[in-house]
Amino acid sequence: MARKATYRVKFRRRREGKTNYAKRLKLLKSRKPRFVVRTTNRYVIVQVIETQNGKDRTISHANSKELWKIGFPGKRNTPSAYLTALKCAKEAIEKGVKEAILDIGLATPVHKGVVFAALKGALDAGLDIPFSEEAIPTEDRISGKHIEDYANSLTDEKFEKIFSEYIKKGINPRELTKLFTATKKKILAETRGEKDEEKGGKEASS
């Protein structure tokens, strides 16, 4: 019969499958901000977080559902992940962040998947993050060509049923790669300087 209790209860967030503390500690030891990628059933969430004195501070944040506001279908897929990360990383860079380390939490890393599409978006924004080229999706995959090809393969009836949400918002998935390119340019053009200039113009005219 055992005389000592050898089982130690794990922290609540570990029991709930939310945090791997051993992995988190390794990331914190890098002393770099974390480029955090998380997914839900519908969206991709990206953050740049720094930790100081044991406390996390969010430097920038973006959710793929925000892409709908600028005319792109924000989903949980590779083009949405790329654009969301591009937006988040660009904002972090404008705030002085130059490098980071990838944090995918408890997710299983799937090469050429959504997480690494987000990583590619951050890299293209100019954030320095260690990575393996083999993990990055192809340009066709990132731009949504697979979605466009699928939409073009459907009959009009099936097309209208499957892509009804896109159609309601005036988005044509049969031309998704063109829309991806236009959205990417729009995100890259929205620099802090342009926003400040626009704000200054409004104040001067008031």
Contacts in CASP RR format, 6 or more apart in sequence:
PFRMAT RR
TARGET T0000
AUTHOR 0000-0000-0000
METHOD contacts of the structure
MODEL  1
MARKATYRVKFRRRREGKTNYAKRLKLLKSRKPRFVVRTTNRYVIVQVIE
TQNGKDRTISHANSKELWKIGFPGKRNTPSAYLTALKCAKEAIEKGVKEA
ILDIGLATPVHKGVVFAALKGALDAGLDIPFSEEAIPTEDRISGKHIEDY
ANSLTDEKFEKIFSEYIKKGINPRELTKLFTATKKKILAETRGEKDEEKG
GKEASS
9 15 0 8 1.000
11 19 0 8 1.000
11 21 0 8 1.000
13 19 0 8 1.000
13 21 0 8 1.000
14 20 0 8 1.000
14 21 0 8 1.000
17 106 0 8 1.000
18 106 0 8 1.000
19 105 0 8 1.000
19 106 0 8 1.000
20 105 0 8 1.000
20 106 0 8 1.000
23 105 0 8 1.000
27 34 0 8 1.000
27 101 0 8 1.000
27 103 0 8 1.000
28 51 0 8 1.000
30 101 0 8 1.000
32 99 0 8 1.000
32 100 0 8 1.000
32 101 0 8 1.000
33 48 0 8 1.000
33 49 0 8 1.000
33 50 0 8 1.000
33 59 0 8 1.000
33 92 0 8 1.000
33 97 0 8 1.000
33 99 0 8 1.000
33 100 0 8 1.000
33 101 0 8 1.000
34 47 0 8 1.000
34 48 0 8 1.000
34 49 0 8 1.000
34 50 0 8 1.000
34 51 0 8 1.000
34 100 0 8 1.000
34 101 0 8 1.000
34 102 0 8 1.000
34 103 0 8 1.000
35 46 0 8 1.000
35 47 0 8 1.000
35 48 0 8 1.000
35 85 0 8 1.000
35 89 0 8 1.000
35 100 0 8 1.000
35 101 0 8 1.000
35 102 0 8 1.000
35 103 0 8 1.000
35 119 0 8 1.000
35 122 0 8 1.000
35 127 0 8 1.000
35 129 0 8 1.000
36 46 0 8 1.000
36 47 0 8 1.000
36 48 0 8 1.000
36 49 0 8 1.000
36 103 0 8 1.000
36 105 0 8 1.000
37 44 0 8 1.000
37 45 0 8 1.000
37 46 0 8 1.000
37 81 0 8 1.000
37 85 0 8 1.000
37 102 0 8 1.000
37 103 0 8 1.000
37 104 0 8 1.000
37 107 0 8 1.000
37 114 0 8 1.000
37 115 0 8 1.000
37 118 0 8 1.000
37 119 0 8 1.000
38 44 0 8 1.000
38 45 0 8 1.000
38 46 0 8 1.000
38 47 0 8 1.000
38 105 0 8 1.000
38 107 0 8 1.000
39 45 0 8 1.000
39 76 0 8 1.000
39 107 0 8 1.000
39 114 0 8 1.000
39 115 0 8 1.000
40 76 0 8 1.000
41 76 0 8 1.000
42 65 0 8 1.000
42 75 0 8 1.000
42 76 0 8 1.000
43 63 0 8 1.000
43 64 0 8 1.000
43 65 0 8 1.000
43 74 0 8 1.000
43 75 0 8 1.000
43 76 0 8 1.000
43 80 0 8 1.000
44 63 0 8 1.000
44 64 0 8 1.000
44 76 0 8 1.000
44 80 0 8 1.000
44 81 0 8 1.000
44 84 0 8 1.000
44 85 0 8 1.000
44 114 0 8 1.000
44 118 0 8 1.000
45 61 0 8 1.000
45 62 0 8 1.000
45 63 0 8 1.000
45 64 0 8 1.000
45 84 0 8 1.000
46 61 0 8 1.000
46 62 0 8 1.000
46 63 0 8 1.000
46 81 0 8 1.000
46 84 0 8 1.000
46 85 0 8 1.000
46 88 0 8 1.000
46 89 0 8 1.000
46 118 0 8 1.000
46 122 0 8 1.000
47 58 0 8 1.000
47 59 0 8 1.000
47 60 0 8 1.000
47 61 0 8 1.000
47 62 0 8 1.000
47 88 0 8 1.000
48 58 0 8 1.000
48 59 0 8 1.000
48 60 0 8 1.000
48 61 0 8 1.000
48 88 0 8 1.000
48 89 0 8 1.000
48 91 0 8 1.000
48 92 0 8 1.000
48 97 0 8 1.000
48 100 0 8 1.000
48 127 0 8 1.000
49 56 0 8 1.000
49 57 0 8 1.000
49 58 0 8 1.000
49 59 0 8 1.000
49 103 0 8 1.000
50 56 0 8 1.000
50 57 0 8 1.000
50 59 0 8 1.000
50 97 0 8 1.000
51 57 0 8 1.000
59 91 0 8 1.000
59 92 0 8 1.000
59 95 0 8 1.000
59 97 0 8 1.000
60 88 0 8 1.000
60 89 0 8 1.000
60 91 0 8 1.000
60 92 0 8 1.000
60 95 0 8 1.000
60 97 0 8 1.000
61 88 0 8 1.000
62 84 0 8 1.000
62 85 0 8 1.000
62 87 0 8 1.000
62 88 0 8 1.000
62 91 0 8 1.000
63 84 0 8 1.000
64 74 0 8 1.000
64 75 0 8 1.000
64 76 0 8 1.000
64 80 0 8 1.000
64 81 0 8 1.000
64 83 0 8 1.000
64 84 0 8 1.000
65 74 0 8 1.000
66 74 0 8 1.000
66 84 0 8 1.000
66 87 0 8 1.000
67 73 0 8 1.000
67 74 0 8 1.000
67 80 0 8 1.000
67 83 0 8 1.000
67 84 0 8 1.000
67 183 0 8 1.000
68 74 0 8 1.000
68 169 0 8 1.000
70 183 0 8 1.000
70 186 0 8 1.000
70 187 0 8 1.000
71 169 0 8 1.000
71 171 0 8 1.000
71 179 0 8 1.000
71 183 0 8 1.000
72 79 0 8 1.000
72 80 0 8 1.000
72 83 0 8 1.000
72 171 0 8 1.000
72 179 0 8 1.000
72 180 0 8 1.000
72 183 0 8 1.000
73 80 0 8 1.000
73 165 0 8 1.000
73 166 0 8 1.000
73 169 0 8 1.000
73 171 0 8 1.000
73 173 0 8 1.000
73 176 0 8 1.000
74 80 0 8 1.000
74 83 0 8 1.000
74 84 0 8 1.000
76 114 0 8 1.000
77 114 0 8 1.000
77 144 0 8 1.000
77 147 0 8 1.000
78 113 0 8 1.000
78 114 0 8 1.000
78 117 0 8 1.000
78 137 0 8 1.000
78 141 0 8 1.000
78 142 0 8 1.000
78 144 0 8 1.000
79 117 0 8 1.000
79 142 0 8 1.000
79 143 0 8 1.000
79 144 0 8 1.000
79 147 0 8 1.000
79 176 0 8 1.000
79 180 0 8 1.000
81 114 0 8 1.000
81 115 0 8 1.000
81 117 0 8 1.000
81 118 0 8 1.000
82 117 0 8 1.000
82 118 0 8 1.000
82 120 0 8 1.000
82 121 0 8 1.000
82 124 0 8 1.000
82 142 0 8 1.000
83 121 0 8 1.000
83 180 0 8 1.000
83 183 0 8 1.000
83 184 0 8 1.000
83 187 0 8 1.000
84 118 0 8 1.000
85 117 0 8 1.000
85 118 0 8 1.000
85 119 0 8 1.000
85 120 0 8 1.000
85 121 0 8 1.000
85 122 0 8 1.000
85 125 0 8 1.000
86 121 0 8 1.000
86 122 0 8 1.000
86 124 0 8 1.000
86 125 0 8 1.000
86 184 0 8 1.000
86 187 0 8 1.000
86 188 0 8 1.000
87 187 0 8 1.000
88 122 0 8 1.000
89 121 0 8 1.000
89 122 0 8 1.000
89 125 0 8 1.000
89 126 0 8 1.000
89 127 0 8 1.000
90 125 0 8 1.000
90 126 0 8 1.000
90 187 0 8 1.000
90 188 0 8 1.000
90 190 0 8 1.000
90 191 0 8 1.000
92 100 0 8 1.000
92 127 0 8 1.000
93 125 0 8 1.000
93 126 0 8 1.000
93 127 0 8 1.000
94 191 0 8 1.000
94 192 0 8 1.000
97 127 0 8 1.000
98 127 0 8 1.000
98 128 0 8 1.000
99 127 0 8 1.000
99 128 0 8 1.000
99 129 0 8 1.000
100 122 0 8 1.000
100 127 0 8 1.000
100 128 0 8 1.000
100 129 0 8 1.000
101 129 0 8 1.000
101 130 0 8 1.000
102 119 0 8 1.000
102 129 0 8 1.000
102 130 0 8 1.000
102 131 0 8 1.000
104 115 0 8 1.000
107 115 0 8 1.000
109 115 0 8 1.000
109 116 0 8 1.000
109 135 0 8 1.000
110 116 0 8 1.000
111 134 0 8 1.000
111 135 0 8 1.000
112 135 0 8 1.000
112 136 0 8 1.000
112 137 0 8 1.000
112 138 0 8 1.000
112 141 0 8 1.000
113 137 0 8 1.000
116 131 0 8 1.000
116 135 0 8 1.000
116 136 0 8 1.000
116 137 0 8 1.000
117 136 0 8 1.000
117 137 0 8 1.000
117 141 0 8 1.000
117 142 0 8 1.000
119 129 0 8 1.000
119 131 0 8 1.000
119 135 0 8 1.000
119 136 0 8 1.000
120 136 0 8 1.000
120 137 0 8 1.000
120 142 0 8 1.000
122 129 0 8 1.000
123 129 0 8 1.000
123 131 0 8 1.000
125 188 0 8 1.000
140 146 0 8 1.000
143 176 0 8 1.000
143 177 0 8 1.000
143 180 0 8 1.000
143 181 0 8 1.000
144 176 0 8 1.000
144 177 0 8 1.000
144 180 0 8 1.000
145 176 0 8 1.000
145 177 0 8 1.000
147 173 0 8 1.000
147 176 0 8 1.000
148 173 0 8 1.000
148 174 0 8 1.000
148 175 0 8 1.000
148 176 0 8 1.000
148 177 0 8 1.000
151 159 0 8 1.000
151 162 0 8 1.000
151 163 0 8 1.000
151 173 0 8 1.000
151 174 0 8 1.000
151 176 0 8 1.000
152 174 0 8 1.000
154 162 0 8 1.000
159 174 0 8 1.000
160 167 0 8 1.000
163 173 0 8 1.000
166 172 0 8 1.000
166 173 0 8 1.000
171 179 0 8 1.000
172 179 0 8 1.000
END
